Amino acid sequence: MNHPDLDMQDIAQQLRTLREELEAQSKGSEGARSTVELDQTTVGRLSRMDALQGQAMANAEEERRRLMMRRIAAALMRIDSGEYGACIECDEWIEARRLAFDPTVLKCIGCAR
């Protein structure tokens, strides 16, 4: 049984909307994650270093987006299986305010410590 104090349709819609936003951000950052041109005749050394640093930051952001998308997919699967809102450690209900803040959370506040 899913969390009794939450509207599962609303939570699922929030998760799908968040997933769509993350996918749009990912698509928008493809250029920043592309290979950096290392030709010294067209770009100076410091500019290349800045480009490499920008690429590394964009790749790190993308990895965070992928992690969040996996968490969203897992939350949607828990909704479908009727397990959404139960702590994965103690099996007690996670507080509704905690789930409202982060609908992908897996543990109650006591077990998360």
C-alpha atoms as a printed R data frame, in Angstrom:
    type eleno elety resid chain resno      x      y       z
1   ATOM     1    CA   MET     A     1  0.000  0.000   0.000
2   ATOM     2    CA   ASN     A     2  1.318  3.446  -0.924
3   ATOM     3    CA   HIS     A     3  1.624  6.237   1.640
4   ATOM     4    CA   PRO     A     4 -1.893  6.880   2.990
5   ATOM     5    CA   ASP     A     5 -1.455 10.660   3.387
6   ATOM     6    CA   LEU     A     6 -0.357 11.413  -0.178
7   ATOM     7    CA   ASP     A     7 -2.098 11.729  -3.521
8   ATOM     8    CA   MET     A     8 -0.170  9.238  -5.657
9   ATOM     9    CA   GLN     A     9 -1.394 10.710  -8.945
10  ATOM    10    CA   ASP     A    10 -0.094 14.127  -7.909
11  ATOM    11    CA   ILE     A    11  3.267 12.717  -6.770
12  ATOM    12    CA   ALA     A    12  3.633 10.692  -9.980
13  ATOM    13    CA   GLN     A    13  2.880 13.789 -12.069
14  ATOM    14    CA   GLN     A    14  5.449 15.822 -10.124
15  ATOM    15    CA   LEU     A    15  8.038 13.107 -10.727
16  ATOM    16    CA   ARG     A    16  7.263 12.930 -14.458
17  ATOM    17    CA   THR     A    17  7.448 16.728 -14.756
18  ATOM    18    CA   LEU     A    18 10.793 16.773 -12.957
19  ATOM    19    CA   ARG     A    19 12.079 14.012 -15.248
20  ATOM    20    CA   GLU     A    20 11.031 16.019 -18.336
21  ATOM    21    CA   GLU     A    21 12.802 19.120 -16.991
22  ATOM    22    CA   LEU     A    22 15.985 17.133 -16.372
23  ATOM    23    CA   GLU     A    23 15.833 15.618 -19.860
24  ATOM    24    CA   ALA     A    24 15.458 19.117 -21.360
25  ATOM    25    CA   GLN     A    25 18.424 20.375 -19.330
26  ATOM    26    CA   SER     A    26 20.458 17.405 -20.470
27  ATOM    27    CA   LYS     A    27 19.644 18.061 -24.102
28  ATOM    28    CA   GLY     A    28 20.470 21.759 -23.670
29  ATOM    29    CA   SER     A    29 23.895 21.030 -22.210
30  ATOM    30    CA   GLU     A    30 25.091 18.640 -24.918
31  ATOM    31    CA   GLY     A    31 27.296 21.316 -26.471
32  ATOM    32    CA   ALA     A    32 29.035 22.071 -23.181
33  ATOM    33    CA   ARG     A    33 29.840 18.378 -22.747
34  ATOM    34    CA   SER     A    34 31.219 17.887 -26.260
35  ATOM    35    CA   THR     A    35 34.886 17.275 -26.987
36  ATOM    36    CA   VAL     A    36 37.156 20.273 -26.464
37  ATOM    37    CA   GLU     A    37 39.261 21.321 -29.451
38  ATOM    38    CA   LEU     A    38 42.943 21.027 -28.512
39  ATOM    39    CA   ASP     A    39 44.437 22.802 -31.552
40  ATOM    40    CA   GLN     A    40 46.869 25.415 -30.189
41  ATOM    41    CA   THR     A    41 46.796 27.375 -33.433
42  ATOM    42    CA   THR     A    42 43.118 28.283 -32.981
43  ATOM    43    CA   VAL     A    43 42.773 28.513 -29.197
44  ATOM    44    CA   GLY     A    44 45.234 29.670 -26.545
45  ATOM    45    CA   ARG     A    45 46.362 27.496 -23.659
46  ATOM    46    CA   LEU     A    46 44.299 29.289 -21.012
47  ATOM    47    CA   SER     A    47 41.211 29.232 -23.204
48  ATOM    48    CA   ARG     A    48 41.618 25.477 -23.670
49  ATOM    49    CA   MET     A    49 42.023 25.021 -19.918
50  ATOM    50    CA   ASP     A    50 38.845 27.040 -19.344
51  ATOM    51    CA   ALA     A    51 37.052 24.947 -21.963
52  ATOM    52    CA   LEU     A    52 38.242 21.703 -20.356
53  ATOM    53    CA   GLN     A    53 37.128 22.908 -16.930
54  ATOM    54    CA   GLY     A    54 33.733 23.912 -18.360
55  ATOM    55    CA   GLN     A    55 33.414 20.506 -19.985
56  ATOM    56    CA   ALA     A    56 34.272 18.739 -16.717
57  ATOM    57    CA   MET     A    57 31.673 20.793 -14.838
58  ATOM    58    CA   ALA     A    58 29.045 20.073 -17.496
59  ATOM    59    CA   ASN     A    59 29.837 16.347 -17.294
60  ATOM    60    CA   ALA     A    60 29.498 16.426 -13.495
61  ATOM    61    CA   GLU     A    61 26.141 18.195 -13.798
62  ATOM    62    CA   GLU     A    62 25.017 15.570 -16.300
63  ATOM    63    CA   GLU     A    63 25.998 12.782 -13.923
64  ATOM    64    CA   ARG     A    64 23.898 14.417 -11.173
65  ATOM    65    CA   ARG     A    65 20.963 14.650 -13.601
66  ATOM    66    CA   ARG     A    66 21.326 10.968 -14.508
67  ATOM    67    CA   LEU     A    67 21.374 10.008 -10.824
68  ATOM    68    CA   MET     A    68 18.239 12.042 -10.176
69  ATOM    69    CA   MET     A    69 16.519 10.463 -13.194
70  ATOM    70    CA   ARG     A    70 17.333  7.013 -11.787
71  ATOM    71    CA   ARG     A    71 15.897  8.070  -8.430
72  ATOM    72    CA   ILE     A    72 12.757  9.328 -10.183
73  ATOM    73    CA   ALA     A    73 12.376  6.065 -12.096
74  ATOM    74    CA   ALA     A    74 12.750  4.123  -8.842
75  ATOM    75    CA   ALA     A    75 10.122  6.296  -7.120
76  ATOM    76    CA   LEU     A    76  7.692  5.760 -10.004
77  ATOM    77    CA   MET     A    77  8.291  2.005  -9.776
78  ATOM    78    CA   ARG     A    78  7.594  2.124  -6.023
79  ATOM    79    CA   ILE     A    79  4.318  3.944  -6.734
80  ATOM    80    CA   ASP     A    80  3.347  1.285  -9.282
81  ATOM    81    CA   SER     A    81  4.229 -1.541  -6.892
82  ATOM    82    CA   GLY     A    82  2.359  0.073  -3.971
83  ATOM    83    CA   GLU     A    83  5.476  0.592  -1.843
84  ATOM    84    CA   TYR     A    84  5.868  4.360  -2.174
85  ATOM    85    CA   GLY     A    85  6.426  6.230   1.068
86  ATOM    86    CA   ALA     A    86  7.660  3.333   3.174
87  ATOM    87    CA   CYS     A    87 11.197  3.600   4.557
88  ATOM    88    CA   ILE     A    88 13.453  0.996   2.959
89  ATOM    89    CA   GLU     A    89 15.145  0.266   6.304
90  ATOM    90    CA   CYS     A    90 12.458  0.239   8.988
91  ATOM    91    CA   ASP     A    91  9.351 -0.042   6.766
92  ATOM    92    CA   GLU     A    92  7.632  2.812   8.646
93  ATOM    93    CA   TRP     A    93  5.941  5.606   6.698
94  ATOM    94    CA   ILE     A    94  8.221  8.471   5.704
95  ATOM    95    CA   GLU     A    95  6.793 11.788   6.867
96  ATOM    96    CA   ALA     A    96  4.620 13.380   4.165
97  ATOM    97    CA   ARG     A    97  6.461 16.722   4.457
98  ATOM    98    CA   ARG     A    98  9.766 14.958   3.799
99  ATOM    99    CA   LEU     A    99  8.330 13.324   0.677
100 ATOM   100    CA   ALA     A   100  6.827 16.639  -0.428
101 ATOM   101    CA   PHE     A   101 10.285 18.212  -0.216
102 ATOM   102    CA   ASP     A   102 11.988 15.336  -2.073
103 ATOM   103    CA   PRO     A   103  9.610 12.771  -3.590
104 ATOM   104    CA   THR     A   104 12.538 10.441  -4.373
105 ATOM   105    CA   VAL     A   105 13.654  9.983  -0.759
106 ATOM   106    CA   LEU     A   106 13.997  6.368   0.377
107 ATOM   107    CA   LYS     A   107 14.411  6.603   4.135
108 ATOM   108    CA   CYS     A   108 12.619  8.193   7.061
109 ATOM   109    CA   ILE     A   109 14.522 10.890   8.915
110 ATOM   110    CA   GLY     A   110 15.489  8.470  11.703
111 ATOM   111    CA   CYS     A   111 17.061  5.932   9.356
112 ATOM   112    CA   ALA     A   112 18.668  8.597   7.173
113 ATOM   113    CA   ARG     A   113 20.859  9.796  10.050
